[in-house]
Amino acid sequence: MIIVADDWKDYEIIDAKDGEKLERWGKYILRRPDPQVIWPNQSAGELWSKPHGHYFRSKSGGGNWEFKIKLPERWTISYDKLSFYIEPTNFKHTGLFPEQAVNWKWIIDKIQNASRKISVLNLFAYTGGATVAAAYAGADVCHVDASKGMVTWAKENIELSGLSDKKVRYITDDVVKFVQREFRRGNKYDAIIMDPPSYGRGPKGELWKIEDSLYMIIDECSKILSDKPLFMLINSYTTGFSPIILQNILNVLLSSKLGGKVTCGEVGLPITAPGLLLPCGIFGRWEA
């Protein structure tokens, strides 16, 4: 199963070839590496030679941007009524994963149809795409990420979307330690969202490796679901991870105990020029 974020107006993958993708973010064209693009060029669009920004990988690791014009430090794009700041970072990202729009829609639908106040915990929450969606839907949200800069960016996205009046708690912390403390405090959440990295470190150097820690963090999260849980949503960009892994874990930890439904698959984005789909990671959803 693949679900495709095909209803963007402010974002588009114009073309993709030879390990790169050509994207439109609002009115600016960026050219970035993508390891999933292993096919050769299918079109000779002149935009390939004229992007506003081009990210080059370094053979020694990392990389750098080259800009044809002076871009603003950051600019905004919108998805329906949600707005986000876009900023080319020194690790090639722009602060938003547009394929996640399929999950934002699902989050909004689940919360708005719950007919009660929903509390949401967003872990490894980055710049807060899912936080913005959940707050827009009317949930109380706790946003947790190990990076102070990403947490600040998320707060700015909430403000940009006109949601400053919503109840959002911003936490800079190691995710595992935070969840364990919430369990000891007796705090519960109706819905939990997570986007765990393949590898990372917490604010105090805590080591995270997804193959060693994914089952554990989902198990820990299952302990802080409320008595009337609504959903759990897991995203992963780890190369080689199958959606079946998420399906198995969610069935073992949630469905076997709480019933409900598990849906897993891939997310993707359309590529305009050749009419192909770009795979953009996997998802697992458990819903009551």
PyMOL commands that set and color helices and strands:
alter all, ss='L'
color gray80, all
select helices_A, chain A and resi 46-49+98-112+129-136+148-160+175-185+210-222+243-258
alter helices_A, ss='H'
color red, helices_A
select strands_A, chain A and resi 2-4+11-17+20-25+28-33+53-57+63-67+75-79+82-86+119-123+140-145+168-172+191-194+199-201+207-209+231-236+261-271+276-287
alter strands_A, ss='S'
color yellow, strands_A
deselect
rebuild
show_as cartoon
